[in-house]
Amino acid sequence: MAEATYDVSAALSNISSNLSTINNNVLSGVRDIEGVRSVVGTIDGNLKAVSSEVDKLAREFHAYVKIAENQHNVSVAETRLVKIRQELETKYGFHADTRRTTIGILQADDLELIRKDTIATATEELMLSAPGYWLAPCLVALAAWINDKPEIADRAIREAIKRNDEKTSILFALICRRADRKSASLKWTQRYLANQDEENLDRKCVIILDAFASGLLGSDSEGVVAKQLEEWMRRLSDKAGFVERQTKQWSEAINLKRKPFNSGYTYLRKYSKTWPKLQYIMEGAFLHGTIFRYFDNIFKQQSSGAALKEQLDEILMSLCSEYDDEELPLRRDEKLNKFVIDYDGDMARAQKSMKVEQTAFDAHKDFTQLLTDSAMKPESSHASVSTQKFAIALSRDWISNAYNDVVAKNRMAIPDTIEINVDNFNDRTRDGRNENELVQQFEQMVDKEKEAALAENVLTGFQKFALIGGIIIGAIGIAACIAGQVFLGLIAIVAGAGLIINHFSSKKAVENRRNGIEQQFSEKRESGVQIIRATLAEVVDFRSQFAEKDKESSKVVDFLDQIKPEQYVRKLSETTRRIKTAG
């Protein structure tokens, strides 16, 4: 009997130990589960905020990558620019000596300070050092002319014409005019114009325009050029689609003067997806002032008061110093890389501008394109101020049409409403006056997000039951102890206490999370409201600044209306007569 009692007692002790272990494991598991639930609740509660931050970081990262890419593009462009200019110097540097010598010979002959045989020797050396270059035989012919050696001059001129008929004709038209040999100058001018097609003009035709616009060709030559220009214009304007092509051509040239707009509007730039459109139209608004100053500066410049020979020397230098057709590929690359540097590495914008600028580097173009390039791209076309004035005056109607088209398209691009994008809040404003409405909607959105986050951070059904269940089980345990079931009663009391402890610890964790959510959304609400108000303030400033800058378009329209082509040509004729009389 004692042995049986011992076996039962041992068994009960073993069961008690196992139950205690099970109870501890259950309580540990419950705590672990609650810990996981707490973590999951926190992650879920912050998911939207994290997603918003990720989007923000993504935008900032892309912006950083774009800045780094642009900086790299600038660095590469600067390196390429150096290499291109070195290649130009290596391949075509010998042309420079020949070009400088041309004006030197003419001026030396004027002063009679250099022996004629010295001039002949110098030109012969250049002929040897510049094989294939059109200007070298021209200098030999010029030296032979000065030394009164017509046979050599004739052979040299034939070789020059063979190498480049058009440039040779222009050169000797100007040299003969410089020497006051008007008849010879007229013949060379006629020779040059006879070889031209108004739809496929030599790019050097701008030289004749320059001399004509400056009033340097004399009355007889002016008559020839004026009639030829009039005939070219008539034939071109009779072709179908001419007006449309001119509008497109001049619109592109006008838009080439656009400058990047990057100043101010920090909040709009960061918190509005509409910013690219706003940036574009503001560039268009600033374009009006740029174009007005550009045209006004051209027409404010006075005509050269230099003597006839000095003005002709300037045009001759332009002819001689401007790069030749074989240099065009390198010159195009040079201009593209300069655009990349000017636009701070924005390759797309540089290529777009280069596409418009490309015509200035074409070996041949139609007459109206020549006028456009002369007026709007003087650095590339090497047009003088006189030529710019003439080209703008002659093209006034086309410029007006194109400019009005540019203005209209820029105004059509104005967005009716502007987006406001703050975290998950996306709404619109027209002029920034709906601030209270947007703020209220944002606050409501934040409140909804907060309520959703709080709703996910509450006690579970098990956690709520744990308190009542723990009390009941504990009470049962106490009753069992009183009834003599001490062992089982103790187990029940321990289990009940565990449930009660779990309830209060879970409740504390939930309260901490809810307090964190309250703080998080309070900060989001305050920060978001500040951002919305600052962005709306910039919307008001933007609309005001755009309206102010857009008004300047009327100044350009009025300026163009005042230009009278016939009066401008008449003034040129008067200038020509004064120069002729002075000579």
C-alpha positions in Angstrom: 0.0 0.0 0.0 2.8 2.4 0.9 4.5 1.5 -2.4 1.3 2.4 -4.3 1.0 5.7 -2.4 4.6 6.5 -3.3 4.0 5.8 -6.9 1.0 8.1 -7.0 2.8 10.8 -5.1 5.7 10.6 -7.5 3.4 10.6 -10.5 1.6 13.7 -9.2 4.8 15.5 -8.6 6.0 14.7 -12.1 2.6 15.9 -13.6 2.9 19.1 -11.5 6.4 19.8 -12.8 5.3 19.2 -16.4 2.2 21.3 -16.0 4.3 24.1 -14.6 6.7 23.9 -17.6 3.8 23.8 -20.0 2.3 26.9 -18.2 5.6 28.8 -18.5 5.9 27.8 -22.1 2.4 28.9 -22.9 2.9 32.2 -21.1 6.2 32.7 -23.0 4.5 31.9 -26.3 1.8 34.3 -25.6 4.3 37.0 -24.8 6.2 36.2 -28.0 3.0 36.3 -30.1 2.1 39.6 -28.5 5.5 40.9 -29.3 5.2 39.9 -32.9 1.8 41.4 -33.1 3.2 44.6 -31.6 5.9 44.8 -34.3 3.5 44.0 -37.1 1.1 46.6 -35.8 3.8 49.2 -35.7 5.0 48.4 -39.2 1.5 48.4 -40.5 0.8 51.7 -38.8 3.8 53.3 -40.3 3.6 51.7 -43.7 2.0 54.7 -45.5 4.5 57.1 -43.9 7.4 54.9 -44.9 6.0 54.6 -48.4 5.8 58.4 -48.6 9.4 58.8 -47.4 10.6 56.2 -49.9 8.9 58.1 -52.7 10.5 61.3 -51.5 13.9 59.6 -51.2 13.5 58.2 -54.7 12.7 61.7 -56.1 15.7 63.1 -54.3 17.9 60.3 -55.5 16.8 60.7 -59.1 17.4 64.5 -58.8 20.9 63.7 -57.4 21.6 61.3 -60.3 20.5 63.9 -62.8 22.8 66.6 -61.2 25.7 64.1 -61.2 24.9 63.2 -64.8 24.8 66.8 -65.9 28.1 67.6 -64.1 29.6 64.6 -65.9 28.3 65.9 -69.2 29.8 69.4 -68.6 33.2 67.8 -67.7 33.1 65.7 -70.9 32.0 68.7 -73.0 34.9 70.8 -71.6 37.4 68.1 -72.5 36.0 67.6 -75.9 36.0 71.3 -76.6 39.7 71.4 -75.9 40.4 68.5 -78.2 38.2 69.9 -81.0 40.0 73.2 -80.9 43.4 71.5 -80.8 42.3 69.5 -83.9 41.2 72.6 -85.6 44.5 74.2 -84.9 46.4 71.2 -86.1 44.4 70.6 -89.3 43.6 74.2 -90.3 45.9 76.4 -88.4 48.0 77.2 -91.5 44.9 79.0 -92.9 45.3 81.6 -90.2 48.6 82.9 -91.6 47.1 83.1 -95.1 44.0 85.0 -93.8 46.0 87.5 -91.9 48.3 88.1 -94.9 45.4 89.1 -97.1 44.5 92.2 -95.1 48.2 92.9 -94.5 48.9 93.0 -98.2 46.1 95.4 -98.9 47.0 97.7 -96.0 50.7 97.6 -96.9 49.9 98.5 -100.5 47.9 101.5 -99.3 50.8 102.7 -97.2 53.5 101.8 -99.8 55.8 100.7 -97.0 56.6 97.2 -98.3 58.5 96.4 -101.5 56.4 94.8 -104.1 58.8 91.9 -104.6 58.5 91.2 -100.8 54.8 90.9 -101.2 55.2 88.5 -104.1 57.7 86.4 -102.2 55.4 86.2 -99.2 52.4 85.1 -101.2 54.5 82.5 -103.1 55.6 81.0 -99.8 52.0 80.8 -98.6 51.0 79.1 -101.9 53.5 76.4 -101.1 52.5 76.0 -97.4 48.8 76.0 -98.0 48.2 73.4 -100.8 44.5 73.2 -101.9 43.5 76.3 -99.9 41.4 78.6 -102.1 42.8 81.8 -100.6 46.5 81.1 -101.4 46.2 81.6 -105.2 44.0 84.6 -104.5 47.0 86.2 -102.7 49.3 85.3 -105.5 46.9 87.0 -108.0 46.7 90.0 -105.7 50.5 90.3 -105.5 50.8 89.9 -109.3 48.1 92.6 -109.7 50.1 94.9 -107.5 53.3 94.1 -109.4 51.6 94.6 -112.7 52.0 91.0 -113.9 48.7 90.2 -115.6 49.7 86.8 -116.9 50.5 85.5 -113.4 47.4 87.2 -112.0 45.2 85.6 -114.6 46.6 82.0 -114.0 46.3 82.5 -110.2 42.7 83.7 -110.5 41.9 80.7 -112.6 43.3 78.4 -110.0 41.5 80.2 -107.2 38.2 79.9 -109.2 38.9 76.2 -109.7 39.4 75.7 -106.0 36.4 77.8 -104.9 34.5 79.9 -107.4 32.0 81.5 -105.0 34.5 82.7 -102.4 36.9 83.9 -105.0 34.2 85.9 -106.7 33.2 87.5 -103.4 36.8 88.3 -102.4 37.6 90.1 -105.6 34.3 91.9 -105.7 35.2 93.4 -102.4 38.9 94.0 -103.3 37.9 95.7 -106.5 35.4 97.9 -104.6 38.1 98.7 -102.1 40.3 99.8 -105.0 37.4 101.9 -106.3 37.2 99.7 -109.4 33.4 99.7 -109.4 32.9 98.2 -112.8 35.1 95.2 -111.9 33.4 94.9 -108.6 30.1 94.8 -110.3 31.2 92.0 -112.7 32.5 89.9 -109.8 29.3 90.4 -107.9 27.2 89.5 -110.9 29.4 86.4 -111.4 28.8 85.3 -107.8 25.0 85.9 -107.9 24.7 84.2 -111.3 26.0 81.0 -109.7 23.4 81.1 -106.8 20.1 79.4 -106.4 17.7 81.0 -103.9 16.8 77.6 -102.5 20.5 76.4 -102.3 22.5 79.5 -101.5 26.2 79.4 -100.6 26.5 80.2 -96.9 29.0 82.9 -97.8 26.2 84.8 -99.5 25.9 86.6 -96.2 29.1 88.4 -97.1 27.4 90.1 -100.1 24.4 90.8 -97.8 26.8 92.4 -95.4 28.4 94.6 -97.9 25.0 95.5 -99.4 23.4 96.2 -96.0 26.4 98.3 -95.0 26.0 100.4 -98.2 29.5 99.5 -99.4 28.9 98.1 -102.9 28.1 101.4 -104.5 24.9 102.5 -106.3 25.4 100.3 -109.4 26.1 97.1 -107.4 23.3 97.9 -105.0 20.9 98.0 -107.9 22.1 94.5 -109.0 21.8 93.0 -105.5 18.5 94.6 -104.7 16.9 93.3 -107.9 18.4 89.8 -107.2 17.1 89.8 -103.7 13.7 90.9 -104.8 13.6 88.1 -107.4 14.6 85.5 -104.9 11.9 86.6 -102.5 9.3 86.6 -105.2 10.1 83.0 -106.3 10.3 81.7 -102.8 7.0 83.3 -101.6 5.2 81.8 -104.6 5.9 78.3 -103.5 3.2 76.4 -101.6 3.5 76.4 -97.8 5.9 79.3 -97.8 4.2 81.2 -94.9 3.9 78.1 -92.8 7.6 77.3 -93.3 8.6 80.8 -92.3 6.5 80.7 -89.2 8.1 77.4 -88.1 11.6 78.6 -89.1 11.4 81.9 -87.2 9.6 80.3 -84.2 12.5 77.9 -83.8 15.0 80.7 -84.1 13.1 82.8 -81.5 12.8 79.9 -79.1 16.5 79.4 -79.4 16.8 82.5 -77.2 15.0 80.8 -74.3 17.1 80.6 -71.2 16.7 78.0 -68.4 14.6 79.2 -65.5 15.8 77.9 -62.2 15.4 80.7 -59.7 13.1 80.6 -56.7 9.9 78.6 -56.1 11.5 76.0 -53.9 8.2 74.5 -52.7 6.6 74.4 -56.1 9.6 72.7 -57.5 9.5 70.1 -54.8 5.8 69.7 -54.0 4.1 70.1 -57.4 4.1 67.6 -60.3 3.0 70.6 -62.4 6.4 72.3 -62.0 8.0 71.2 -65.4 5.1 72.9 -67.2 5.3 75.9 -65.0 9.1 76.1 -65.6 8.5 75.9 -69.3 5.9 78.6 -69.5 7.9 80.9 -67.3 10.9 80.5 -69.6 8.5 81.6 -72.4 7.4 84.6 -70.4 11.0 85.7 -69.8 11.7 85.2 -73.5 9.7 88.3 -74.3 12.1 90.6 -72.5 15.1 88.7 -73.9 13.8 89.1 -77.5 13.0 92.8 -77.0 16.4 93.5 -75.6 18.0 91.5 -78.4 16.2 93.4 -81.2 16.5 96.8 -79.5 20.2 96.4 -79.0 20.8 95.6 -82.7 18.9 98.7 -83.9 20.4 101.0 -81.3 23.9 100.3 -82.6 25.1 103.0 -84.9 26.4 102.3 -88.4 30.1 102.3 -88.6 31.6 105.7 -89.1 34.9 104.2 -90.4 36.2 105.0 -93.8 35.1 102.9 -96.8 38.4 100.9 -96.9 38.2 100.1 -93.2 34.7 98.8 -93.4 35.6 96.7 -96.4 38.6 95.4 -94.6 36.3 94.3 -91.8 34.1 92.4 -94.2 37.1 91.0 -96.0 38.4 89.8 -92.7 35.1 88.1 -92.0 35.3 86.4 -95.3 38.9 85.3 -94.8 38.7 84.4 -91.1 35.4 82.5 -91.2 35.9 78.7 -91.3 35.7 76.8 -94.5 33.3 74.1 -95.4 35.7 71.3 -94.6 35.8 72.6 -91.0 32.0 72.4 -90.6 31.9 69.0 -88.8 34.4 70.1 -86.2 32.7 73.5 -85.8 29.3 71.8 -85.3 30.8 69.6 -82.6 32.3 72.7 -81.0 29.0 74.5 -80.9 27.2 71.4 -79.5 29.7 71.1 -76.6 29.4 74.8 -75.9 25.6 74.4 -75.6 26.1 71.5 -73.2 28.3 73.7 -71.0 25.9 76.7 -71.3 23.0 74.5 -70.3 24.8 73.0 -67.2 25.0 69.6 -68.8 21.4 69.3 -69.9 22.1 67.1 -73.0 18.5 67.0 -74.2 18.3 70.8 -74.3 21.7 71.2 -75.9 20.7 68.8 -78.7 17.4 70.5 -79.2 19.1 73.9 -79.5 21.7 72.4 -81.8 19.0 71.1 -84.0 17.8 74.7 -84.5 21.4 76.1 -84.7 22.3 73.4 -87.3 21.2 75.6 -90.2 23.9 78.1 -89.5 26.5 75.3 -90.2 24.9 74.1 -93.4 27.1 74.7 -96.4 24.0 75.7 -98.5 20.6 77.0 -97.5 17.7 79.0 -99.0 17.6 82.8 -98.9 15.0 83.1 -96.1 17.0 80.7 -93.9 20.1 82.9 -94.6 18.1 85.9 -93.3 17.0 84.0 -90.2 20.5 82.8 -89.4 21.9 86.3 -90.0 19.4 87.9 -87.7 19.2 85.3 -84.9 22.5 83.4 -85.1 25.2 86.1 -85.8 27.9 84.3 -83.9 27.6 81.2 -86.1 26.6 82.9 -89.4 29.2 85.7 -88.9 26.7 88.4 -89.8 27.4 92.1 -89.0 25.0 94.4 -87.2 24.1 96.0 -90.5 23.2 92.6 -91.9 21.2 91.8 -88.8 19.2 95.1 -89.2 18.6 94.4 -92.9 17.6 90.8 -92.3 15.2 91.7 -89.5 13.7 94.6 -91.5 13.2 92.4 -94.6 11.7 89.6 -92.6 9.6 91.7 -90.3 6.2 90.2 -91.2 7.4 86.7 -90.9 9.0 87.5 -87.5 5.8 89.0 -86.3 3.7 86.0 -87.4 6.2 83.6 -85.8 6.5 85.6 -82.6 2.7 85.8 -82.2 2.6 82.1 -82.7 5.2 81.5 -80.0 3.3 83.7 -77.6 0.0 82.0 -78.3 1.5 78.5 -77.8 3.2 79.5 -74.6 -0.1 80.9 -73.2 -2.0 77.8 -74.3 0.5 75.7 -72.3 -0.5 77.5 -69.1 -2.0 74.9 -66.8 -5.5 75.7 -65.6 -4.8 74.2 -62.2 -1.6 73.4 -60.4 -1.1 70.2 -58.5 -0.2 70.1 -54.8 1.5 66.9 -53.8 2.4 66.5 -50.1 3.1 62.9 -48.9 -0.1 61.0 -49.9 -2.1 64.2 -50.4 -2.8 65.2 -54.0 -5.1 68.1 -54.9 -5.1 71.1 -57.1 -5.3 74.9 -56.9 -6.1 77.5 -59.6 -4.6 80.6 -58.0 -3.8 79.7 -54.4 -7.0 81.2 -53.0 -8.4 77.8 -51.8 -5.9 77.6 -49.0 -8.5 76.9 -46.3 -10.2 74.2 -48.3 -6.9 72.4 -49.1 -5.7 72.7 -45.6 -9.0 71.3 -44.3 -8.9 68.4 -46.8 -5.3 67.6 -45.9 -6.1 67.6 -42.2 -9.1 65.3 -42.8 -6.8 63.0 -44.8 -4.3 62.9 -42.0 -7.0 62.3 -39.4 -8.4 59.4 -41.5 -4.9 57.9 -41.8 -4.4 58.4 -38.0 -7.7 56.8 -37.2 -6.9 53.8 -39.5 -3.5 53.4 -37.8 -5.0 53.7 -34.4 -7.8 51.2 -35.3 -5.1 48.7 -36.1 -3.4 49.2 -32.7 -5.9 47.9 -30.2 -6.1 44.9 -27.8 -7.0 41.7 -29.6 -10.0 39.6 -28.4 -7.6 37.2 -26.6 -5.8 40.1 -24.9 -9.2 41.5 -23.7 -10.4 38.1 -22.5 -7.0 37.5 -20.7 -8.1 39.9 -17.8 -11.5 38.3 -17.2 -10.2 34.8 -18.0 -7.3 35.3 -15.7 -9.5 36.4 -12.8 -11.9 33.5 -13.3 -9.1 30.9 -13.6 -7.4 32.5 -10.6 -10.6 32.3 -8.6 -11.1 28.7 -9.6 -7.5 28.0 -8.4 -8.2 29.6 -5.0 -11.4 27.6 -4.7 -9.5 24.4 -5.5 -6.9 25.2 -2.8 -9.6 25.7 -0.3 -11.2 22.4 -1.3 -7.9 20.6 -0.7 -6.9 20.4 -4.4 -3.8 22.5 -3.6 -1.7 21.4 -6.5 -4.3 21.9 -9.1 -5.3 25.2 -7.4 -1.8 26.5 -7.6 -1.5 25.7 -11.3 -4.8 27.6 -11.9 -3.7 30.5 -9.9 -0.4 30.7 -11.8 -2.2 30.5 -15.1 -4.7 33.2 -14.1 -1.9 35.5 -13.0 -0.1 35.0 -16.3 -3.2 35.9 -18.2 -3.7 39.0 -16.1 -0.1 40.1 -16.5 -0.3 39.5 -20.3 -3.4 41.7 -20.4 -1.8 44.7 -18.7 1.5 44.4 -20.5 -0.3 44.2 -23.9 -2.4 47.2 -22.9 0.7 49.1 -22.0 2.4 48.3 -25.3 -0.8 49.3 -27.3 -0.9 52.6 -25.4 2.7 53.3 -26.2 2.1 52.6 -29.9 -1.0 54.7 -30.0 0.9 57.6 -28.3 3.6 57.2 -31.0 1.0 57.3 -33.7 -0.6 60.4 -32.3 2.8 62.1 -32.2 3.7 61.0 -35.7 0.5 62.2 -37.3 0.5 65.4 -35.3 3.9 66.2 -36.7 2.8 65.2 -40.2 -0.2 67.4 -39.9 1.7 70.5 -38.8 4.5 70.0 -41.4 2.0 69.3 -44.2 -0.1 72.4 -43.5 3.1 74.6 -43.5 4.2 73.1 -46.8 0.7 73.5 -48.4 0.6 77.2 -47.3 4.1 77.9 -48.5 3.4 76.2 -51.9 0.2 78.1 -52.4 2.0 81.3 -51.6 4.4 80.5 -54.4 1.5 79.7 -56.7 0.3 83.3 -56.1 3.8 84.7 -56.7 4.2 82.6 -59.8 1.0 83.7 -61.4 1.8 87.3 -60.6 5.3 87.1 -62.0 4.2 85.2 -65.1 1.5 87.9 -65.9 4.0 90.7 -65.4 6.6 89.0 -67.7 4.0 88.0 -70.3 2.9 91.6 -70.7 6.3 92.4 -72.2 5.3 90.6 -75.4 3.4 93.8 -76.4 6.8 95.6 -76.4 8.1 93.2 -79.0 5.0 93.5 -81.1 5.1 97.3 -81.0 8.8 97.3 -81.8 8.4 95.1 -84.9 5.5 97.2 -86.1 7.7 100.3 -86.1 10.2 98.7 -88.4 9.6 99.7 -92.0 11.7 97.8 -94.5 11.3 100.4 -97.3 12.5 103.1 -94.9 15.4 101.0 -93.8 16.6 100.3 -97.4 16.1 104.0 -98.2 18.4 104.9 -95.3 20.9 102.5 -96.6 20.8 104.2 -100.0 21.4 107.6 -98.3 24.4 106.1 -96.4 25.7 104.7 -99.6 25.6 108.1 -101.3 27.3 109.7 -98.3 30.1 107.1 -98.3 30.4 107.5 -102.1 30.6 111.3 -101.8 33.2 111.1 -99.0 35.3 108.7 -101.1 
